[in-house]
Amino acid sequence: MSLANEASLLLIPSGYKSGKVYSVFPTDGDGDFTFTRGSDGTRVGAGGLVETMSSNIPRLDYLNSDCPSLLLQPQRTNLNTYSESSTGKTTQNLTLTDNNETSPNGEFNAVKITDDTVNFRHRFWANNVSVTSGTQYTISFYVKKNSPSRYIYLNAGILGTNGSFSLDNQSTTGSVQVFESLDNDWYRIGLTGTAPTTTTSVYFIQMQLGTSDASYIGDGSSFYFWGLQMEQGSYPTSYIKTTSGTVTRQKDFIDGAGSSSLFNSLESTFFVEMASFLNAQTGSNGIELADISGQNRITLQYDTTNNQIRCDVRVLNSAQAIITTQSFDVTNFNKMAITYKLNEVKFYVNGQLISTDTSVNLFAPNTLTEVRSTIAGISGGAFNLQAKIKDLRVYDRVLTQAEAIQLTTL
């Protein structure tokens, strides 16, 4: 029997409906997850397009992969209005033409941006946004090359930073990054910065001949633009469409998978393959096999320390085993497993035994009842998992060291 078939709970994201993510095992529904998100949200679908999923519909994301991952993101607000049109934009020596190209969502609604022949800057900016001193924000938008090629310069003085992107070879300078590369030649670019002051102002998106050619004689060159987004946070989340006002996407949350009869509280193995959205968390977040109260739990979590993954086992909220590692890039998909029994907790990551704790008390029988995307049973706030899940399993026995290494090897 394969290790997958032996799992008492197996989630490989595939089946879902409103409010539900189906597990592969068990087949009686006892291992299905309850899913909540109180708003629409977008994902990259199997066809490579940005798709809108209605509230409480799980998002199985296919960005740069044939195998989907379950997207679990925090609440975010797009502070820019009219994210898909020229409305609300001010131009200088260029024109914005709506509905001129097929956008990343498959509709013919991308904006064409064309320079004129004036020998000066060619740029535009959106409606004012308000920022708070010392707070991080991320700007992002999708661009596509037209001919001839140009550089796109993002001057975000409102965040104390700037940089450029080459539409020709996708090179970047300064703080600008390529956040996503879609199959249809669209790139999601942008930057993250910390507001130096509390202010209400704008940022500029500018066409250039090169990385430093702020002024030039235009010739009617153009590129395509779509999906303008500015959000509070240190990384970009999935696209949030706006029109006349700001829009908030609510957080994703899963819980309720399992029961006391499905899990073995005296010995077990908890395995997750997942990737975080950033290396150092703003607050610890994770996923746990636990009781309803969260006082008894086996947790895999990301911490505020750069690239730190934590194994945390607690009985009646008393720490039994806390094992950490910083040896892996948490923004990659990592395979992690915790094996648990009396006087033995082992923590594995990517085919390596990280450490063993040999002084561990047992949970009472029938204590562990569910898997959920949080720490200590908290359904709101920073403890909720912010990651992408590819594979999740619970075994009702301790896997041997050889089996655990096999399971977690990339």
C-alpha positions as CSV (number, residue, x, y, z in Angstrom):
1,M,0.0,0.0,0.0
2,S,1.3,3.5,-0.9
3,L,1.7,6.1,1.8
4,A,-1.0,8.2,0.2
5,N,-3.5,5.4,0.4
6,E,-2.7,4.8,4.0
7,A,-3.6,8.3,5.2
8,S,-6.7,8.7,7.3
9,L,-7.1,12.2,6.0
10,L,-5.7,13.2,2.5
11,L,-6.3,16.6,0.9
12,I,-4.9,17.1,-2.6
13,P,-6.8,20.2,-3.8
14,S,-9.2,19.2,-6.6
15,G,-12.9,19.0,-5.6
16,Y,-14.8,21.9,-4.1
17,K,-18.1,23.7,-3.9
18,S,-19.4,26.7,-2.1
19,G,-18.2,26.5,1.5
20,K,-16.4,23.2,1.0
21,V,-13.1,21.7,0.0
22,Y,-13.3,17.9,-0.5
23,S,-10.7,15.5,0.9
24,V,-9.6,12.5,-1.1
25,F,-9.8,10.4,2.0
26,P,-12.0,9.6,3.8
27,T,-14.8,9.3,1.2
28,D,-17.7,9.7,3.7
29,G,-17.2,13.4,4.0
30,D,-15.8,13.3,7.5
31,G,-12.5,14.8,6.3
32,D,-13.9,17.5,4.1
33,F,-13.0,21.1,5.0
34,T,-15.4,23.9,5.7
35,F,-14.3,27.0,3.7
36,T,-15.1,30.6,4.2
37,R,-14.3,33.9,2.4
38,G,-16.9,36.6,2.7
39,S,-16.2,38.2,-0.7
40,D,-15.3,37.5,-4.3
41,G,-11.6,36.6,-4.9
42,T,-9.5,35.9,-8.0
43,R,-7.2,33.1,-9.0
44,V,-5.2,32.1,-12.0
45,G,-7.2,29.2,-13.6
46,A,-6.1,26.1,-15.4
47,G,-6.2,28.1,-18.7
48,G,-3.8,30.7,-17.4
49,L,-6.4,33.5,-17.1
50,V,-7.3,35.6,-14.0
51,E,-10.7,34.3,-12.9
52,T,-13.2,35.6,-10.3
53,M,-14.5,33.2,-7.7
54,S,-17.6,34.1,-5.8
55,S,-17.7,34.5,-2.0
56,N,-17.1,31.2,-0.2
57,I,-15.9,29.4,-3.3
58,P,-12.4,28.0,-2.7
59,R,-9.6,29.2,-5.0
60,L,-7.5,26.5,-6.6
61,D,-4.7,28.5,-8.1
62,Y,-2.8,27.3,-11.2
63,L,-0.2,30.1,-11.5
64,N,2.8,28.6,-13.3
65,S,1.7,25.1,-12.5
66,D,-0.3,22.2,-13.9
67,C,-1.2,21.1,-10.4
68,P,-3.3,23.5,-8.4
69,S,-2.7,24.7,-4.8
70,L,-5.3,25.9,-2.4
71,L,-4.9,29.7,-2.0
72,L,-5.3,31.0,1.6
73,Q,-4.7,34.7,1.7
74,P,-5.3,37.5,4.3
75,Q,-7.8,40.3,3.9
76,R,-6.6,43.0,1.6
77,T,-8.1,46.2,0.1
78,N,-7.3,47.7,-3.3
79,L,-6.8,51.4,-2.6
80,N,-6.8,52.3,-6.3
81,T,-10.1,53.0,-8.0
82,Y,-11.0,52.1,-11.6
83,S,-8.4,49.4,-11.8
84,E,-9.2,48.4,-15.4
85,S,-9.8,51.7,-17.2
86,S,-8.5,55.1,-18.0
87,T,-11.1,56.7,-15.7
88,G,-9.6,58.6,-12.8
89,K,-6.1,58.7,-14.5
90,T,-4.3,62.0,-15.2
91,T,-1.9,61.9,-18.3
92,Q,1.1,63.8,-19.4
93,N,2.2,63.5,-23.0
94,L,0.5,60.1,-23.6
95,T,-2.9,58.8,-24.2
96,L,-4.9,56.0,-22.6
97,T,-7.3,54.1,-24.8
98,D,-9.7,51.7,-23.1
99,N,-10.8,48.3,-24.4
100,N,-7.8,47.8,-26.8
101,E,-6.4,44.4,-26.1
102,T,-7.4,41.1,-24.4
103,S,-6.5,41.4,-20.7
104,P,-5.2,38.7,-18.3
105,N,-8.9,37.8,-17.5
106,G,-9.6,37.0,-21.1
107,E,-11.9,40.0,-21.8
108,F,-11.1,42.7,-24.4
109,N,-10.7,45.4,-21.7
110,A,-7.0,46.2,-21.4
111,V,-5.9,49.9,-21.7
112,K,-3.5,50.9,-24.5
113,I,-0.9,53.5,-23.4
114,T,0.7,55.5,-26.3
115,D,3.3,58.2,-26.1
116,D,3.2,61.4,-28.2
117,T,5.9,63.3,-30.0
118,V,6.7,65.8,-27.2
119,N,10.3,65.9,-26.0
120,F,9.5,65.5,-22.3
121,R,8.2,62.9,-19.8
122,H,5.5,60.6,-20.9
123,R,3.6,59.4,-17.8
124,F,0.3,59.0,-16.0
125,W,-1.0,58.7,-12.4
126,A,-4.1,57.5,-10.7
127,N,-6.4,59.2,-8.1
128,N,-4.8,60.2,-4.8
129,V,-4.3,57.4,-2.3
130,S,-3.7,57.9,1.5
131,V,-0.7,56.3,3.2
132,T,0.4,56.1,6.8
133,S,4.0,56.8,7.9
134,G,6.0,53.7,8.6
135,T,3.4,51.4,7.0
136,Q,4.3,49.1,4.1
137,Y,2.3,49.1,0.8
138,T,2.6,47.1,-2.4
139,I,1.8,48.5,-5.9
140,S,1.1,46.0,-8.7
141,F,-0.3,46.0,-12.2
142,Y,-0.2,43.9,-15.4
143,V,1.7,45.0,-18.5
144,K,2.2,43.6,-22.0
145,K,4.6,44.6,-24.7
146,N,3.6,46.3,-27.9
147,S,6.0,47.4,-30.6
148,P,8.5,49.1,-30.4
149,S,9.5,48.2,-26.9
150,R,9.7,50.6,-24.0
151,Y,10.8,50.6,-20.3
152,I,8.2,51.2,-17.6
153,Y,9.4,53.4,-14.8
154,L,7.4,53.4,-11.5
155,N,8.1,56.4,-9.4
156,A,6.5,55.8,-6.0
157,G,7.8,58.7,-4.0
158,I,4.7,58.2,-1.9
159,L,6.6,55.1,-0.7
160,G,10.1,56.5,-0.9
161,T,11.1,54.1,-3.7
162,N,11.2,53.6,-7.5
163,G,12.5,51.3,-10.3
164,S,12.0,50.2,-13.9
165,F,10.9,47.2,-16.0
166,S,12.0,46.4,-19.5
167,L,9.1,45.2,-21.7
168,D,11.7,43.7,-24.1
169,N,13.7,41.4,-21.8
170,Q,11.8,41.7,-18.5
171,S,14.9,43.0,-16.6
172,T,14.2,45.2,-13.6
173,T,16.0,48.0,-11.7
174,G,15.6,49.5,-8.3
175,S,12.7,48.2,-6.2
176,V,10.6,47.0,-9.1
177,Q,9.9,43.3,-9.2
178,V,8.1,40.8,-11.5
179,F,5.5,39.3,-9.3
180,E,3.8,37.0,-11.9
181,S,4.5,35.8,-15.4
182,L,1.4,34.6,-17.3
183,D,1.3,32.3,-20.3
184,N,-0.2,35.1,-22.5
185,D,2.8,37.5,-22.4
186,W,1.4,39.5,-19.6
187,Y,3.6,40.3,-16.6
188,R,2.5,41.5,-13.2
189,I,5.0,44.0,-12.0
190,G,5.3,46.5,-9.1
191,L,7.1,47.2,-5.9
192,T,6.8,47.3,-2.1
193,G,7.8,50.3,0.0
194,T,7.3,51.9,3.4
195,A,5.6,55.3,3.4
196,P,8.0,57.9,4.8
197,T,5.2,60.3,5.8
198,T,1.5,60.2,6.4
199,T,0.1,61.8,3.2
200,T,-2.5,61.7,0.4
201,S,-0.7,61.8,-2.9
202,V,-0.1,59.9,-6.2
203,Y,2.6,57.8,-7.8
204,F,3.7,57.9,-11.5
205,I,3.8,55.2,-14.1
206,Q,6.2,56.5,-16.9
207,M,7.3,55.3,-20.3
208,Q,11.1,55.6,-21.0
209,L,13.6,54.7,-23.7
210,G,15.9,53.1,-21.1
211,T,16.3,52.9,-17.4
212,S,17.2,56.5,-17.0
213,D,15.7,58.3,-20.0
214,A,13.1,60.3,-18.1
215,S,12.5,62.7,-21.1
216,Y,12.6,61.7,-24.8
217,I,10.9,62.5,-28.1
218,G,8.0,60.1,-28.4
219,D,7.0,58.3,-31.6
220,G,3.6,56.7,-30.9
221,S,5.0,53.7,-29.2
222,S,2.7,51.9,-26.8
223,F,2.1,49.0,-24.3
224,Y,-0.9,47.5,-22.7
225,F,-1.9,47.9,-19.1
226,W,-4.5,46.3,-16.8
227,G,-5.3,45.6,-13.1
228,L,-3.9,48.5,-11.1
229,Q,-3.7,47.7,-7.4
230,M,-2.2,49.3,-4.3
231,E,-2.7,47.4,-1.0
232,Q,-1.4,47.7,2.5
233,G,1.1,44.9,3.0
234,S,4.6,43.6,2.3
235,Y,3.7,41.5,-0.8
236,P,1.1,41.5,-3.5
237,T,-2.0,39.3,-3.2
238,S,-4.4,38.2,-5.9
239,Y,-5.9,40.9,-8.1
240,I,-8.9,42.9,-6.7
241,K,-11.1,44.7,-9.2
242,T,-12.3,48.2,-8.4
243,T,-14.5,50.7,-10.1
244,S,-15.6,53.9,-8.4
245,G,-14.5,52.9,-4.9
246,T,-12.0,50.8,-3.0
247,V,-12.8,47.1,-2.7
248,T,-11.8,44.7,0.1
249,R,-11.3,40.9,-0.4
250,Q,-11.9,39.0,2.8
251,K,-9.5,36.3,4.1
252,D,-9.6,32.6,3.2
253,F,-10.1,30.1,6.0
254,I,-10.5,26.3,6.2
255,D,-11.5,24.3,9.3
256,G,-13.7,21.5,10.5
257,A,-11.9,18.6,8.7
258,G,-12.0,15.4,10.8
259,S,-13.4,14.0,14.0
260,S,-12.1,12.2,17.1
261,S,-12.9,8.9,15.5
262,L,-10.8,9.8,12.4
263,F,-7.7,10.8,14.3
264,N,-5.5,8.8,16.7
265,S,-4.6,11.2,19.6
266,L,-2.1,8.7,21.0
267,E,0.2,8.6,18.0
268,S,0.0,10.3,14.6
269,T,1.8,11.9,11.7
270,F,0.8,15.3,10.4
271,F,2.1,16.2,6.9
272,V,1.7,19.4,4.8
273,E,3.3,20.5,1.5
274,M,2.9,24.3,1.3
275,A,4.5,27.6,0.4
276,S,4.4,31.0,2.2
277,F,3.9,34.3,0.4
278,L,6.9,35.9,2.1
279,N,10.0,34.9,4.0
280,A,9.5,36.8,7.3
281,Q,6.0,36.9,8.5
282,T,4.4,40.0,10.1
283,G,3.0,37.6,12.7
284,S,3.3,33.8,13.2
285,N,0.7,31.9,11.2
286,G,0.1,28.2,10.6
287,I,-2.0,25.1,10.3
288,E,-2.9,22.6,13.1
289,L,-4.3,19.3,14.0
290,A,-6.1,20.1,17.2
291,D,-9.1,20.0,19.5
292,I,-11.9,22.6,19.3
293,S,-10.3,24.8,22.0
294,G,-6.8,24.9,20.4
295,Q,-5.3,24.1,23.8
296,N,-4.2,20.7,22.5
297,R,-2.5,20.9,19.1
298,I,0.2,19.8,16.7
299,T,1.1,22.8,14.6
300,L,3.2,23.6,11.5
301,Q,3.8,27.3,11.4
302,Y,5.7,30.2,9.9
303,D,7.3,32.7,12.2
304,T,8.5,36.4,12.1
305,T,12.1,35.2,11.9
306,N,13.3,35.0,8.3
307,N,12.5,31.6,6.7
308,Q,11.7,30.0,10.1
309,I,9.4,26.9,10.1
310,R,8.2,25.8,13.5
311,C,7.0,22.4,14.8
312,D,4.9,23.1,18.0
313,V,3.2,20.4,20.0
314,R,1.1,21.4,23.1
315,V,-0.9,19.4,25.6
316,L,-3.4,21.6,27.6
317,N,-1.4,24.5,26.1
318,S,1.8,23.3,27.8
319,A,4.7,23.2,25.3
320,Q,5.8,19.6,24.8
321,A,8.0,20.0,21.7
322,I,9.1,23.2,19.9
323,I,11.5,22.6,17.0
324,T,12.5,25.2,14.5
325,T,14.6,25.4,11.3
326,Q,15.7,28.3,9.1
327,S,17.4,26.1,6.5
328,F,14.7,26.4,3.8
329,D,13.2,29.2,1.6
330,V,9.6,29.2,2.9
331,T,8.3,30.9,-0.3
332,N,9.1,27.6,-2.1
333,F,6.9,24.6,-1.7
334,N,8.3,22.6,1.2
335,K,7.3,19.2,2.5
336,M,7.0,19.1,6.3
337,A,5.9,16.4,8.7
338,I,5.6,15.9,12.5
339,T,5.4,12.5,14.0
340,Y,4.1,12.2,17.5
341,K,3.9,9.6,20.3
342,L,4.7,9.3,24.0
343,N,8.2,10.7,24.6
344,E,8.9,11.2,20.9
345,V,8.3,14.1,18.5
346,K,10.2,14.2,15.2
347,F,10.2,17.0,12.8
348,Y,11.1,16.5,9.1
349,V,11.5,19.0,6.2
350,N,12.3,18.1,2.6
351,G,13.7,14.7,3.4
352,Q,15.7,15.7,6.4
353,L,15.1,14.9,10.1
354,I,15.5,18.3,11.7
355,S,15.4,17.2,15.3
356,T,13.8,14.8,17.9
357,D,12.3,15.7,21.3
358,T,12.2,12.8,23.7
359,S,10.3,14.3,26.6
360,V,6.6,14.5,25.4
361,N,3.3,13.9,27.2
362,L,0.4,12.3,25.5
363,F,-2.9,13.8,24.5
364,A,-5.9,12.1,26.2
365,P,-7.7,9.6,23.9
366,N,-10.1,11.2,21.4
367,T,-8.7,14.7,22.0
368,L,-7.7,15.7,18.4
369,T,-10.8,16.4,16.3
370,E,-10.0,18.7,13.4
371,V,-7.5,20.3,11.0
372,R,-7.7,24.0,10.5
373,S,-5.7,26.9,9.0
374,T,-4.7,28.7,12.2
375,I,-2.9,28.5,15.5
376,A,-4.6,27.8,18.9
377,G,-8.0,27.7,17.3
378,I,-8.2,31.4,16.5
379,S,-10.3,32.0,13.4
380,G,-9.5,35.6,12.9
381,G,-6.3,37.7,12.9
382,A,-2.7,37.2,12.1
383,F,-2.6,33.5,13.3
384,N,-4.6,32.4,10.2
385,L,-2.4,30.6,7.6
386,Q,-1.2,32.7,4.7
387,A,0.1,30.2,2.2
388,K,-0.6,27.9,-0.7
389,I,-1.3,24.2,0.1
390,K,-0.6,21.4,-2.4
391,D,-0.9,18.3,-0.1
392,L,-2.1,17.7,3.4
393,R,-2.2,14.3,5.2
394,V,-2.9,12.9,8.7
395,Y,-1.8,9.3,9.5
396,D,-3.1,7.4,12.5
397,R,0.3,6.1,13.3
398,V,3.9,7.3,13.6
399,L,5.6,6.8,10.2
400,T,9.0,5.2,10.4
401,Q,12.0,7.5,9.9
402,A,12.5,5.9,6.4
403,E,8.8,6.5,5.5
404,A,8.8,10.1,6.8
405,I,12.0,10.9,4.8
406,Q,10.4,9.3,1.7
407,L,7.2,11.3,2.2
408,T,8.9,14.6,2.7
409,T,11.6,14.3,0.0
410,L,11.1,16.8,-2.8
